[in-house]
Amino acid sequence: MIPHRHRLVVISALGSIQFLTWGASFYLLCVLANLISEDTRWPLRWVIGGLSLGFLVAGLVPPRVGLSSGSPCPFRADTRCGIVRS
């Protein structure tokens, strides 16, 4: 078993990486949305709406995956994670 101190370091590192990647995925579109809109000739609302839809799906899917995985308590962790991501 991994000592408590090492688990804390691993969990903190994974949490920090997840925080940065989700933040980057959200704020990167703020920088690139106009370029994407111009290049694809889609309205800017569609580009931003696509990101919002993606976050909504990312928030709704984890609890259902948890249910299908046979986890004894699929909602407790997955739902909190999904709500934060939405």
JOGI-V934002 format. One line per field, one symbol per residue. phi: phi as a letter, one per 40 degrees, with the letter a starting at -180 (. if undefined). psi: psi as a letter, one per 30 degrees, with the letter a starting at -180 (. if undefined). A space follows every 50 residues. Layout:
phi=???
psi=???
//
This chain:
phi=.cddcccccccccccccccccccccccccdccdcccccccgccdcccccc cccccccccccdcccccccgccbccdcccccccccc
psi=kkleeeeeeeeeeeeeeeeeeeeeeefeeeefeeeeeeefgkkeeeeeee eeeeeeefffeeeeeeeffgkfiffeeeeeeeeef.
//
